[in-house]
Amino acid sequence: MDDSISSGKPLELVITSFGYKKSAPPSANIVFDVRFLQNPYWVEELRPLSGKDQPVQDYVLKQELAQDFLAFLTTMLKKILPHMAERNIERYTIALGCTGGQHRSATLVEALGKDLMKMFPEYKVTVAHRELDQVGLNR
C-alpha cells in the first residue's frame, strides 16, 4: 500500500504540557524541555496561577527566547505535519515540559495550540495539560 495517499481523515494533533518533577514525559512524537525559560514560579503573584492565566502568559511570552522557540517550532511543524497527514498518521503528539507543568510549558502549549488551529484548520487540534488536569488548575 502506498503510504503517501491520504485517507481523507484529518490528522489529530495533541499538544500537551507536563512537569518533569511529577513523572516521566508522556508518550509523544516529539518532546521539548522548556526549562530554559525564566520561571514564573519565582514571581510571588504568579506562583498560584497557571499558564492558562494571562499574567503568566504575558510573563513567559514576553521572553525573546520563548518567542524564538515558538517561531522555530511552528516553522518546523508547518513543514512536517502536512507530510504526516499525507502518510495517514492518525495522531501526532507534541509534549512540552517544565519543572512542574504549571507555568512555562502550559503557556507554550496554549500559544502553540492557538497557532496550529489557525495554521491547520483542517486538523483536529487538542490542547491538554497533564498536571493542570490532575490538580484542578485547568480552568
TIVO-2410 file (N, C-alpha, C; in nm, 3 decimals):
# residues 139
REC num residu      c1      c2      c3 atome chaine
REC   1      M   0.084  -0.119   0.000     N      A
REC   1      M   0.000   0.000   0.000    CA      A
REC   1      M   0.088   0.124   0.000     C      A
REC   2      D   0.056   0.221  -0.081     N      A
REC   2      D   0.130   0.347  -0.090    CA      A
REC   2      D   0.092   0.435   0.028     C      A
REC   3      D   0.190   0.463   0.116     N      A
REC   3      D   0.158   0.541   0.236    CA      A
REC   3      D   0.150   0.690   0.209     C      A
REC   4      S   0.165   0.734   0.086     N      A
REC   4      S   0.159   0.876   0.056    CA      A
REC   4      S   0.019   0.921   0.014     C      A
REC   5      I  -0.075   0.828   0.008     N      A
REC   5      I  -0.211   0.862  -0.031    CA      A
REC   5      I  -0.294   0.885   0.095     C      A
REC   6      S  -0.355   0.999   0.104     N      A
REC   6      S  -0.432   1.034   0.223    CA      A
REC   6      S  -0.566   0.962   0.227     C      A
REC   7      S  -0.605   0.922   0.347     N      A
REC   7      S  -0.733   0.855   0.365    CA      A
REC   7      S  -0.848   0.955   0.374     C      A
REC   8      G  -0.815   1.082   0.384     N      A
REC   8      G  -0.918   1.185   0.398    CA      A
REC   8      G  -0.953   1.212   0.542     C      A
REC   9      K  -0.907   1.130   0.635     N      A
REC   9      K  -0.931   1.151   0.778    CA      A
REC   9      K  -0.835   1.258   0.827     C      A
REC  10      P  -0.886   1.359   0.899     N      A
REC  10      P  -0.796   1.467   0.943    CA      A
REC  10      P  -0.696   1.420   1.048     C      A
REC  11      L  -0.576   1.475   1.039     N      A
REC  11      L  -0.473   1.447   1.137    CA      A
REC  11      L  -0.516   1.504   1.271     C      A
REC  12      E  -0.498   1.427   1.377     N      A
REC  12      E  -0.526   1.476   1.511    CA      A
REC  12      E  -0.394   1.519   1.574     C      A
REC  13      L  -0.386   1.644   1.613     N      A
REC  13      L  -0.269   1.698   1.681    CA      A
REC  13      L  -0.302   1.709   1.828     C      A
REC  14      V  -0.219   1.649   1.911     N      A
REC  14      V  -0.236   1.660   2.055    CA      A
REC  14      V  -0.114   1.736   2.107     C      A
REC  15      I  -0.139   1.846   2.174     N      A
REC  15      I  -0.032   1.928   2.230    CA      A
REC  15      I  -0.053   1.928   2.380     C      A
REC  16      T   0.047   1.877   2.454     N      A
REC  16      T   0.029   1.862   2.597    CA      A
REC  16      T   0.147   1.918   2.676     C      A
REC  17      S   0.115   1.973   2.792     N      A
REC  17      S   0.218   2.018   2.885    CA      A
REC  17      S   0.233   1.913   2.994     C      A
REC  18      F   0.351   1.912   3.056     N      A
REC  18      F   0.375   1.819   3.167    CA      A
REC  18      F   0.486   1.873   3.254     C      A
REC  19      G   0.499   1.816   3.373     N      A
REC  19      G   0.605   1.853   3.465    CA      A
REC  19      G   0.703   1.740   3.485     C      A
REC  20      Y   0.831   1.771   3.470     N      A
REC  20      Y   0.935   1.669   3.488    CA      A
REC  20      Y   0.941   1.619   3.631     C      A
REC  21      K   0.911   1.705   3.730     N      A
REC  21      K   0.921   1.660   3.869    CA      A
REC  21      K   0.806   1.568   3.909     C      A
REC  22      K   0.702   1.563   3.829     N      A
REC  22      K   0.586   1.478   3.859    CA      A
REC  22      K   0.608   1.334   3.814     C      A
REC  23      S   0.654   1.316   3.692     N      A
REC  23      S   0.681   1.183   3.638    CA      A
REC  23      S   0.747   1.198   3.501     C      A
REC  24      A   0.775   1.086   3.439     N      A
REC  24      A   0.841   1.085   3.309    CA      A
REC  24      A   0.756   1.157   3.204     C      A
REC  25      P   0.819   1.207   3.099     N      A
REC  25      P   0.742   1.268   2.991    CA      A
REC  25      P   0.639   1.171   2.935     C      A
REC  26      P   0.526   1.223   2.888     N      A
REC  26      P   0.426   1.135   2.826    CA      A
REC  26      P   0.476   1.082   2.692     C      A
REC  27      S   0.414   0.978   2.647     N      A
REC  27      S   0.445   0.925   2.514    CA      A
REC  27      S   0.407   1.031   2.410     C      A
REC  28      A   0.503   1.064   2.323     N      A
REC  28      A   0.479   1.169   2.224    CA      A
REC  28      A   0.570   1.149   2.104     C      A
REC  29      N   0.533   1.209   1.992     N      A
REC  29      N   0.618   1.206   1.874    CA      A
REC  29      N   0.741   1.294   1.895     C      A
REC  30      I   0.720   1.410   1.957     N      A
REC  30      I   0.833   1.497   1.991    CA      A
REC  30      I   0.811   1.555   2.131     C      A
REC  31      V   0.920   1.567   2.204     N      A
REC  31      V   0.917   1.620   2.340    CA      A
REC  31      V   1.021   1.731   2.349     C      A
REC  32      F   0.980   1.844   2.407     N      A
REC  32      F   1.073   1.955   2.429    CA      A
REC  32      F   1.074   1.992   2.576     C      A
REC  33      D   1.194   2.016   2.627     N      A
REC  33      D   1.214   2.062   2.763    CA      A
REC  33      D   1.226   2.215   2.757     C      A
REC  34      V   1.132   2.285   2.820     N      A
REC  34      V   1.132   2.432   2.813    CA      A
REC  34      V   1.177   2.496   2.944     C      A
REC  35      R   1.253   2.422   3.022     N      A
REC  35      R   1.305   2.477   3.147    CA      A
REC  35      R   1.413   2.582   3.123     C      A
REC  36      F   1.449   2.607   2.999     N      A
REC  36      F   1.546   2.712   2.967    CA      A
REC  36      F   1.485   2.852   2.982     C      A
REC  37      L   1.353   2.860   2.992     N      A
REC  37      L   1.285   2.990   3.007    CA      A
REC  37      L   1.281   3.033   3.153     C      A
REC  38      Q   1.272   3.164   3.175     N      A
REC  38      Q   1.256   3.216   3.311    CA      A
REC  38      Q   1.125   3.163   3.368     C      A
REC  39      N   1.129   3.127   3.495     N      A
REC  39      N   1.017   3.058   3.559    CA      A
REC  39      N   0.928   3.154   3.637     C      A
REC  40      P   0.800   3.165   3.599     N      A
REC  40      P   0.706   3.249   3.673    CA      A
REC  40      P   0.683   3.203   3.817     C      A
REC  41      Y   0.718   3.080   3.846     N      A
REC  41      Y   0.703   3.028   3.982    CA      A
REC  41      Y   0.774   3.117   4.084     C      A
REC  42      W   0.883   3.178   4.044     N      A
REC  42      W   0.963   3.259   4.136    CA      A
REC  42      W   0.910   3.401   4.149     C      A
REC  43      V   0.800   3.432   4.083     N      A
REC  43      V   0.732   3.561   4.099    CA      A
REC  43      V   0.610   3.534   4.187     C      A
REC  44      E   0.615   3.588   4.308     N      A
REC  44      E   0.516   3.555   4.410    CA      A
REC  44      E   0.370   3.561   4.361     C      A
REC  45      E   0.334   3.669   4.291     N      A
REC  45      E   0.194   3.684   4.248    CA      A
REC  45      E   0.156   3.590   4.134     C      A
REC  46      L   0.256   3.534   4.065     N      A
REC  46      L   0.227   3.441   3.955    CA      A
REC  46      L   0.226   3.295   3.999     C      A
REC  47      R   0.288   3.267   4.112     N      A
REC  47      R   0.304   3.129   4.159    CA      A
REC  47      R   0.172   3.052   4.165     C      A
REC  48      P   0.064   3.108   4.220     N      A
REC  48      P  -0.061   3.029   4.229    CA      A
REC  48      P  -0.137   3.018   4.097     C      A
REC  49      L  -0.094   3.093   3.997     N      A
REC  49      L  -0.163   3.092   3.867    CA      A
REC  49      L  -0.106   2.982   3.778     C      A
REC  50      S  -0.163   2.969   3.659     N      A
REC  50      S  -0.113   2.870   3.564    CA      A
REC  50      S  -0.092   2.936   3.428     C      A
REC  51      G  -0.038   2.859   3.337     N      A
REC  51      G  -0.015   2.905   3.201    CA      A
REC  51      G  -0.141   2.931   3.122     C      A
REC  52      K  -0.255   2.907   3.182     N      A
REC  52      K  -0.382   2.942   3.119    CA      A
REC  52      K  -0.427   3.083   3.160     C      A
REC  53      D  -0.354   3.143   3.253     N      A
REC  53      D  -0.386   3.277   3.301    CA      A
REC  53      D  -0.302   3.381   3.227     C      A
REC  54      Q  -0.365   3.492   3.191     N      A
REC  54      Q  -0.299   3.594   3.111    CA      A
REC  54      Q  -0.171   3.650   3.174     C      A
REC  55      P  -0.168   3.679   3.304     N      A
REC  55      P  -0.043   3.732   3.360    CA      A
REC  55      P   0.076   3.637   3.344     C      A
REC  56      V   0.053   3.507   3.357     N      A
REC  56      V   0.160   3.409   3.337    CA      A
REC  56      V   0.198   3.405   3.189     C      A
REC  57      Q   0.100   3.405   3.102     N      A
REC  57      Q   0.128   3.405   2.958    CA      A
REC  57      Q   0.209   3.528   2.920     C      A
REC  58      D   0.173   3.643   2.973     N      A
REC  58      D   0.248   3.765   2.943    CA      A
REC  58      D   0.393   3.752   2.988     C      A
REC  59      Y   0.413   3.701   3.109     N      A
REC  59      Y   0.548   3.686   3.165    CA      A
REC  59      Y   0.633   3.592   3.078     C      A
REC  60      V   0.577   3.480   3.039     N      A
REC  60      V   0.652   3.381   2.961    CA      A
REC  60      V   0.672   3.429   2.817     C      A
REC  61      L   0.566   3.476   2.755     N      A
REC  61      L   0.573   3.508   2.612    CA      A
REC  61      L   0.646   3.639   2.581     C      A
REC  62      K   0.671   3.720   2.683     N      A
REC  62      K   0.749   3.843   2.659    CA      A
REC  62      K   0.898   3.810   2.646     C      A
REC  63      Q   0.937   3.691   2.687     N      A
REC  63      Q   1.077   3.650   2.678    CA      A
REC  63      Q   1.114   3.623   2.532     C      A
REC  64      E   1.220   3.687   2.488     N      A
REC  64      E   1.264   3.671   2.349    CA      A
REC  64      E   1.291   3.524   2.316     C      A
REC  65      L   1.347   3.452   2.411     N      A
REC  65      L   1.376   3.311   2.389    CA      A
REC  65      L   1.247   3.230   2.368     C      A
REC  66      A   1.141   3.264   2.439     N      A
REC  66      A   1.012   3.196   2.420    CA      A
REC  66      A   0.956   3.226   2.281     C      A
REC  67      Q   0.967   3.350   2.239     N      A
REC  67      Q   0.920   3.388   2.106    CA      A
REC  67      Q   0.999   3.316   1.997     C      A
REC  68      D   1.132   3.310   2.015     N      A
REC  68      D   1.216   3.240   1.917    CA      A
REC  68      D   1.183   3.090   1.912     C      A
REC  69      F   1.164   3.032   2.029     N      A
REC  69      F   1.132   2.889   2.036    CA      A
REC  69      F   1.000   2.860   1.965     C      A
REC  70      L   0.897   2.939   1.993     N      A
REC  70      L   0.767   2.918   1.927    CA      A
REC  70      L   0.778   2.937   1.776     C      A
REC  71      A   0.854   3.036   1.733     N      A
REC  71      A   0.871   3.058   1.588    CA      A
REC  71      A   0.941   2.938   1.524     C      A
REC  72      F   1.046   2.888   1.589     N      A
REC  72      F   1.116   2.769   1.540    CA      A
REC  72      F   1.022   2.650   1.532     C      A
REC  73      L   0.948   2.628   1.639     N      A
REC  73      L   0.860   2.513   1.647    CA      A
REC  73      L   0.749   2.519   1.542     C      A
REC  74      T   0.686   2.635   1.526     N      A
REC  74      T   0.578   2.646   1.427    CA      A
REC  74      T   0.633   2.633   1.285     C      A
REC  75      T   0.753   2.685   1.260     N      A
REC  75      T   0.814   2.669   1.128    CA      A
REC  75      T   0.840   2.522   1.097     C      A
REC  76      M   0.894   2.450   1.195     N      A
REC  76      M   0.921   2.308   1.177    CA      A
REC  76      M   0.791   2.230   1.155     C      A
REC  77      L   0.690   2.257   1.237     N      A
REC  77      L   0.564   2.184   1.226    CA      A
REC  77      L   0.491   2.215   1.096     C      A
REC  78      K   0.502   2.338   1.051     N      A
REC  78      K   0.440   2.376   0.923    CA      A
REC  78      K   0.497   2.292   0.809     C      A
REC  79      K   0.623   2.255   0.821     N      A
REC  79      K   0.688   2.174   0.717    CA      A
REC  79      K   0.653   2.025   0.728     C      A
REC  80      I   0.651   1.972   0.852     N      A
REC  80      I   0.639   1.826   0.865    CA      A
REC  80      I   0.496   1.775   0.880     C      A
REC  81      L   0.407   1.852   0.941     N      A
REC  81      L   0.272   1.799   0.966    CA      A
REC  81      L   0.195   1.764   0.840     C      A
REC  82      P   0.202   1.843   0.733     N      A
REC  82      P   0.131   1.800   0.612    CA      A
REC  82      P   0.180   1.664   0.560     C      A
REC  83      H   0.308   1.636   0.576     N      A
REC  83      H   0.361   1.507   0.533    CA      A
REC  83      H   0.311   1.393   0.622     C      A
REC  84      M   0.295   1.422   0.750     N      A
REC  84      M   0.239   1.321   0.840    CA      A
REC  84      M   0.094   1.291   0.799     C      A
REC  85      A   0.019   1.395   0.768     N      A
REC  85      A  -0.120   1.377   0.727    CA      A
REC  85      A  -0.128   1.298   0.596     C      A
REC  86      E  -0.040   1.328   0.502     N      A
REC  86      E  -0.038   1.256   0.374    CA      A
REC  86      E  -0.008   1.108   0.391     C      A
REC  87      R   0.063   1.074   0.496     N      A
REC  87      R   0.102   0.936   0.519    CA      A
REC  87      R   0.006   0.863   0.614     C      A
REC  88      N  -0.111   0.919   0.629     N      A
REC  88      N  -0.218   0.857   0.708    CA      A
REC  88      N  -0.182   0.838   0.855     C      A
REC  89      I  -0.096   0.921   0.908     N      A
REC  89      I  -0.070   0.919   1.052    CA      A
REC  89      I  -0.195   0.975   1.117     C      A
REC  90      E  -0.253   0.901   1.208     N      A
REC  90      E  -0.380   0.945   1.268    CA      A
REC  90      E  -0.361   1.049   1.376     C      A
REC  91      R  -0.253   1.035   1.455     N      A
REC  91      R  -0.232   1.126   1.567    CA      A
REC  91      R  -0.085   1.163   1.576     C      A
REC  92      Y  -0.060   1.290   1.602     N      A
REC  92      Y   0.075   1.341   1.622    CA      A
REC  92      Y   0.075   1.417   1.753     C      A
REC  93      T   0.158   1.373   1.847     N      A
REC  93      T   0.159   1.432   1.980    CA      A
REC  93      T   0.287   1.510   2.004     C      A
REC  94      I   0.268   1.632   2.055     N      A
REC  94      I   0.378   1.722   2.088    CA      A
REC  94      I   0.368   1.748   2.238     C      A
REC  95      A   0.476   1.718   2.311     N      A
REC  95      A   0.476   1.737   2.456    CA      A
REC  95      A   0.583   1.840   2.494     C      A
REC  96      L   0.542   1.936   2.575     N      A
REC  96      L   0.634   2.039   2.625    CA      A
REC  96      L   0.638   2.028   2.776     C      A
REC  97      G   0.758   2.019   2.832     N      A
REC  97      G   0.770   2.001   2.975    CA      A
REC  97      G   0.853   2.108   3.042     C      A
REC  98      C   0.816   2.138   3.165     N      A
REC  98      C   0.895   2.226   3.251    CA      A
REC  98      C   0.899   2.160   3.388     C      A
REC  99      T   0.944   2.229   3.488     N      A
REC  99      T   0.963   2.167   3.619    CA      A
REC  99      T   0.833   2.108   3.674     C      A
REC 100      G   0.731   2.193   3.690     N      A
REC 100      G   0.606   2.147   3.750    CA      A
REC 100      G   0.491   2.130   3.653     C      A
REC 101      G   0.507   2.174   3.529     N      A
REC 101      G   0.399   2.163   3.431    CA      A
REC 101      G   0.288   2.263   3.449     C      A
REC 102      Q   0.312   2.367   3.526     N      A
REC 102      Q   0.207   2.463   3.558    CA      A
REC 102      Q   0.219   2.595   3.483     C      A
REC 103      H   0.341   2.643   3.460     N      A
REC 103      H   0.358   2.777   3.407    CA      A
REC 103      H   0.414   2.780   3.264     C      A
REC 104      R   0.543   2.752   3.249     N      A
REC 104      R   0.610   2.768   3.120    CA      A
REC 104      R   0.555   2.674   3.014     C      A
REC 105      S   0.552   2.545   3.042     N      A
REC 105      S   0.504   2.451   2.940    CA      A
REC 105      S   0.356   2.472   2.909     C      A
REC 106      A   0.277   2.502   3.011     N      A
REC 106      A   0.134   2.525   2.988    CA      A
REC 106      A   0.111   2.648   2.901     C      A
REC 107      T   0.188   2.754   2.927     N      A
REC 107      T   0.178   2.876   2.845    CA      A
REC 107      T   0.211   2.846   2.700     C      A
REC 108      L   0.322   2.777   2.678     N      A
REC 108      L   0.363   2.748   2.540    CA      A
REC 108      L   0.267   2.655   2.469     C      A
REC 109      V   0.210   2.560   2.541     N      A
REC 109      V   0.110   2.470   2.481    CA      A
REC 109      V  -0.013   2.550   2.440     C      A
REC 110      E  -0.058   2.641   2.524     N      A
REC 110      E  -0.173   2.725   2.489    CA      A
REC 110      E  -0.143   2.806   2.363     C      A
REC 111      A  -0.026   2.869   2.358     N      A
REC 111      A   0.010   2.953   2.243    CA      A
REC 111      A   0.027   2.869   2.117     C      A
REC 112      L   0.095   2.757   2.129     N      A
REC 112      L   0.116   2.669   2.014    CA      A
REC 112      L  -0.016   2.613   1.963     C      A
REC 113      G  -0.103   2.575   2.055     N      A
REC 113      G  -0.235   2.524   2.015    CA      A
REC 113      G  -0.313   2.626   1.933     C      A
REC 114      K  -0.314   2.750   1.978     N      A
REC 114      K  -0.384   2.856   1.903    CA      A
REC 114      K  -0.322   2.875   1.766     C      A
REC 115      D  -0.188   2.877   1.760     N      A
REC 115      D  -0.119   2.894   1.631    CA      A
REC 115      D  -0.152   2.781   1.535     C      A
REC 116      L  -0.148   2.658   1.585     N      A
REC 116      L  -0.172   2.543   1.497    CA      A
REC 116      L  -0.318   2.533   1.454     C      A
REC 117      M  -0.411   2.576   1.539     N      A
REC 117      M  -0.552   2.578   1.499    CA      A
REC 117      M  -0.574   2.674   1.382     C      A
REC 118      K  -0.506   2.787   1.386     N      A
REC 118      K  -0.516   2.885   1.276    CA      A
REC 118      K  -0.444   2.835   1.151     C      A
REC 119      M  -0.327   2.776   1.171     N      A
REC 119      M  -0.243   2.732   1.061    CA      A
REC 119      M  -0.301   2.610   0.989     C      A
REC 120      F  -0.366   2.521   1.066     N      A
REC 120      F  -0.418   2.396   1.012    CA      A
REC 120      F  -0.563   2.376   1.054     C      A
REC 121      P  -0.655   2.455   1.001     N      A
REC 121      P  -0.795   2.439   1.042    CA      A
REC 121      P  -0.854   2.303   1.004     C      A
REC 122      E  -0.790   2.234   0.912     N      A
REC 122      E  -0.839   2.103   0.870    CA      A
REC 122      E  -0.801   1.992   0.967     C      A
REC 123      Y  -0.711   2.017   1.060     N      A
REC 123      Y  -0.670   1.917   1.158    CA      A
REC 123      Y  -0.751   1.932   1.285     C      A
REC 124      K  -0.760   1.824   1.360     N      A
REC 124      K  -0.824   1.828   1.491    CA      A
REC 124      K  -0.714   1.855   1.593     C      A
REC 125      V  -0.716   1.973   1.654     N      A
REC 125      V  -0.612   2.011   1.749    CA      A
REC 125      V  -0.669   2.002   1.891     C      A
REC 126      T  -0.601   1.926   1.976     N      A
REC 126      T  -0.640   1.910   2.115    CA      A
REC 126      T  -0.528   1.962   2.203     C      A
REC 127      V  -0.563   2.050   2.296     N      A
REC 127      V  -0.468   2.104   2.393    CA      A
REC 127      V  -0.496   2.036   2.526     C      A
REC 128      A  -0.391   1.984   2.589     N      A
REC 128      A  -0.406   1.915   2.717    CA      A
REC 128      A  -0.294   1.959   2.811     C      A
REC 129      H  -0.321   1.944   2.940     N      A
REC 129      H  -0.224   1.981   3.043    CA      A
REC 129      H  -0.224   1.872   3.149     C      A
REC 130      R  -0.126   1.783   3.142     N      A
REC 130      R  -0.125   1.667   3.231    CA      A
REC 130      R  -0.136   1.706   3.379     C      A
REC 131      E  -0.050   1.794   3.424     N      A
REC 131      E  -0.051   1.829   3.566    CA      A
REC 131      E  -0.169   1.919   3.602     C      A
REC 132      L  -0.201   2.013   3.519     N      A
REC 132      L  -0.314   2.103   3.550    CA      A
REC 132      L  -0.444   2.026   3.556     C      A
REC 133      D  -0.462   1.930   3.467     N      A
REC 133      D  -0.584   1.849   3.468    CA      A
REC 133      D  -0.594   1.767   3.597     C      A
REC 134      Q  -0.480   1.721   3.648     N      A
REC 134      Q  -0.479   1.636   3.767    CA      A
REC 134      Q  -0.509   1.713   3.894     C      A
REC 135      V  -0.464   1.840   3.902     N      A
REC 135      V  -0.482   1.915   4.027    CA      A
REC 135      V  -0.597   2.014   4.020     C      A
REC 136      G  -0.671   2.013   3.911     N      A
REC 136      G  -0.787   2.101   3.902    CA      A
REC 136      G  -0.753   2.245   3.869     C      A
REC 137      L  -0.633   2.272   3.818     N      A
REC 137      L  -0.596   2.408   3.780    CA      A
REC 137      L  -0.632   2.438   3.635     C      A
REC 138      N  -0.685   2.342   3.564     N      A
REC 138      N  -0.718   2.360   3.423    CA      A
REC 138      N  -0.855   2.425   3.412     C      A
REC 139      R  -0.856   2.558   3.408     N      A
REC 139      R  -0.983   2.631   3.403    CA      A
REC 139      R  -1.018   2.665   3.262     C      A
***
